[in-house]
Structures are given as C-alpha cells and as structure tokens.
Amino acid sequence: MTTDQPVALRAGFDLRVTPSAPSVARRLVAELLRAWEIVMDVLADATLLVSELVSNAVEHAGGELTRVELTLARADGVLRV
C-alpha cells in the first residue's frame, strides 16, 4: 500500500546556555532544514526565529537556566518550532 502523504519529521536539540548558543542553534537549524529540503524563505525565517528565541533564553535566564531544548517538526506542509 502506498500513500501520497508526506512523512512527518521531527528533530530536537539540547543546547547549553552560553553566549554562543544562538549561533550554534542557527547553524544546527539551517543544516537540518536544508536536509529536510525546506524552501530558502522558510529556512531564513526559521533560523531568525530560533536565533531570537535562544538569545532571549540566554539573556533572560538569570543564571537559573543551564540548558535550552529546541524542537522542530515538519508535517502536512507546516514547520513547527
């Protein structure tokens, strides 16, 4: 039996909260989304979003947060971060 529905994809990253975490997150997400063959406009938006989210986590953690978990999923034409 075959189906025309796309395969759902999911990936996660566990990042240490350090000043370099935003750039590490951008690189990991860009590599992942290229492998998933995400169009360039969406890839650019997603890497910007991830950079902002991780930057905020690092800046506002107040020393209480040591790790940040980042999860991405693609299904039914939707990318979730």
N, C-alpha and C positions, 0 to 999 in steps of 0.2 A: 504494500500500500504506500502510495506517495502522497505528499501534501505540498501545496504551494505556499504554505505559511512559513515565514522566516523563523529561523531558530532564535530563541531568546538567549541573550548573552549577559553575563554578569561578572564583574571583577571588583576586587577590593584591595585597598592599600592601607597599611598601618604605618603612619609616619610619626617619627619623634618630633616633638615641638621644639624646633630650633630656628634660628634666623634663616637658615637655608631651606626650610620645609616648603615654602611656597614655590621656589624654583624647582625643587625635586618633584613636587606634585604636578606642576605644569609639564615637566618632561615626561613623567610616567603616564599622565593622561593623554598627552599628544601621541606618544608611542602606541598606547592601547587603541586609541580611536583611529589611528592610521591602519592598524592591523584589522580593525573592525570595518574598515573602508567607509568611514563616516565622511560626508562631504566637508570640504575645507571651511565653509562658512560656519557650520555647526561645530567643527573642531575648534575653530578660533574662539567662538563664543563659550564653549565648554571649558577651554583652558583658562580663559579670563575669569569665568565664574569660579573655577576651582582655586585659582590664584587668590582671588578676593576672600573666599571662604577660609582658606588655610591661613592667609595673612591675618585675618580677624581673629582666628583661633590663637595664633601665636601672640598677637599684640594684646589681646584681652584676657589671656589665660591667667594672668596674675600669679604665675608660679604654681598654680594648683593643677594645671593640666600638663601631663608629660607626653601624651600621645594623642593623635587625632586619627580617626578612622574615616576613610573616604571610599564610598561605594558607587559604582556606575553600573547601570543596567540598560540594555537595549532590547526592546520588544515592540512589535507592532508599529514600527516606524517612529517610536518615541525613545529618546535618550533621557534617562533619569540620573541625577547626580545627588 
